[in-house]
Amino acid sequence: MIIKSAVFTVSNTKISKLPLPVLPEYAFIGRSNVGKSSLINMLVNVKGLAKTSQKPGKTQLINHFLINESWYIVDLPGYGYAKSSKSNREDWAKFIRHYLEKRENLQCVFVLIDSRLEPQKIDIDFCCSLGERGIPFFLIFTKADKQGAPKSQQNMAKFKKALLAFFEEVPQMILTSAENQLGRDDVLHLIDEINQHFEIPEFKQPE
């Protein structure tokens, strides 16, 4: 897939304010500071499209980016950031859950995992919550350039083993690096394949 255009369209916390669900949509989510913004910028080849920060928990809104005028990347708030207030965390969790469960044109969720770490309970729990709700997802392992490939592969294998305790089959796993564009073609090819079969869902027009 060739990326010809990538444009920020809207940012909010209200499901009712999202773009009409007439184009396929792909949500990206992960623990705070997993490298989500850097990965999104690498995928669309636009530096600074998604705002990166050294401060975990910076993304606190649902951000929509229109790609090639034909599909959306959706940047969701990170989960598990302990320094935000409890009420804030509960509010984020509520609208993220509502978005994931109710968004008619959401094709799948890309769950980002730091490839440098052994399996984390919070990531396993989030994957299980998606599985319980029947929400399709794929696993993107980030920051591969920060260590040797064997260590990343080892952690991916451990994560797969951990998931197999809860799933009969583990979704596709892709190792990526925002620095050297590792995995970019794999992710875009996956999205391109899904786009081919997209049909506009039935939905209620906002009044």
N, C-alpha and C positions, 0 to 999 in steps of 0.2 A: 504494500500500500504506500502510495506517495502522499505525503501531507502537503497540501497546497495552501491551506489556510487554517488558522486556529485563533479564535476570538473569545475573549471573556464576555459572557452575556448577562449573567445575573448572580447575585449573592444574597441569600436570605435564610431565615429560619422558619418560614411558613410554607407548608406544603402547597397551600392554595395559591401561592405566588410563583410557583415553578412554571417553566415554559410548558405549553401544551404538549401532551405526550405523543407526538406524532413522528418523532425520530428515535432511533435506538439510542439507549443510554447505558453507560458503563461507569459504575461507581468504584472509586479507589479509596481504600481505608486501611488504617494500620495503627499500631501504637504511636504515640507522640514521638516525633524525632526519628521516624523510621526512614525518612528520605523521600516522602511522598511527593512533595512539590518538585524536588529535583528530578524525580522519575518522570513526572508529567511533562516537565519542560523538555526532557530528553526525548520523550516519545514524539512530541509534536515539533521538536527542533526549533523552539522559540524560547530564547533565554528570558527568564523573568515573567513568563506568562502566569504561572502559579507562583505566588510569593513564598520564597524560602526564608527561614529564620533559624537562628541558633537557639531560640527560645521554644521549648516544647509547648504544645497546646496552642500555637498561634492561630491555626485554622479553627474558627468557632462557628462557621456558617456553612451552608451548602452552596458550593461554588460551581456554576455551570460554564463549561467551555465548549463552544460550537466548533466542530472539526470538519473541514471540507464542506461546510454548509449542509452536512448530511447526517451527522451523529454527534452525540455529546459525551465528553468526559465530565464526570461529576466528582469533585474533590470534597470528600466528607471529613468532618472533624476527627482528629485522632482519638483513640480511646485509651483509658488507663492513665491519664495525666493527673497525678495525685494532688498537685499544688493548687488546682482550681477548687472553688468551694463545692461543698457537697450538693447544694441546690443547683449550681451550674452543671455539675456532672450529670445530675438526674435529668435536668432539662435537655441536655445534649443527647443523652441516651434515649430519651423519649422521642425526640423528633427524628433521630437517626433510625430508630426502630420503626417509626411510623413511615418514614420514607422507604425503607427497605421492603416493608410488608405491603405498602399500598401503591407504590409507583408502577403504573401499568406498563410503561415502556422500558423499564429496567431489564436489561438483558442478562447481566450477571454482575457479580461483585469481584473485584480484584483485591484480595487481601494481601497486604504487604508485610513481609517478615524480614527482620534484620538477619542476614545470612551469617553474621559473626557470632550469633548467640545460639546456645542450645535451646531446645523447645521451652517456651514460656507458657505457663498455665493460662495467662490472660489471652494469648493468641489461640491456644487450643480451645478454650471456652467460647471465644467468638466464632470460630469455625463451626463448633458444635451447635451454636445458636442458629447459624445460617442453615445448617443441615436439618435441624428440627423444624424450621419454617419452610423447608423445601426451596430455599433461595439458592440458585446455582452460583458457584464461585470457583475462582482459580487462585493459585498461590504464586505471588511474585516475591522472590527473595532478593533483597536489595544489598547494595554496598559490597559487591563481590570484589571490587578493586582494593578493598581495605585489607585483604588477607589472601593467602594462597588458595587456589581453586580446590585442592583436596580438602581443606578445612570447611569451605562452603558446602561442598558435596556431602561431607560427613554430617554437617548440621542439618542439611536437607533430608538426608536419609533418616536421621533421628526424628525429625518432625513427622515424616511420613509414617514411621513406626508408631509414634505417639497417636497420630490420627486414626490409624488402623484399629486402635482399641475401641473406637466409636463408629467408624465408617467401614462398610464392606469394600469400598473402593475410594481411593484418594484422588482428588481432582488434579488436573495437570499442574506441574510445578515448573516455574521458569526462573532461572538465575539471571540477575540483571546488574548492571552498573551504570549509573548516570554519568560517570566520568568518561567511560570509553564506549558507551552505547551497546554494551553487551545485552542481548535479549530483546533489543528494540524490535527487530524484524519478527521475532516469535510472537510478541504481544500484539503487534499490529496485524499480523497474519491471522491470529485468532479472532480479533475484532472484525476483520474483513470477512472472514468466513461466516460469522454470526450475522453480520449485516445483510448478507445475501438472502437470508431467510426471514428477515424482519417483515412483519405485517403490522400495520397501524392498529392498535387495540381499540376496542370500544371504550369510550370514556364519556363522562358527563361534562358538558361545557360549563365553565363557571358563569354564574349569572351576573 
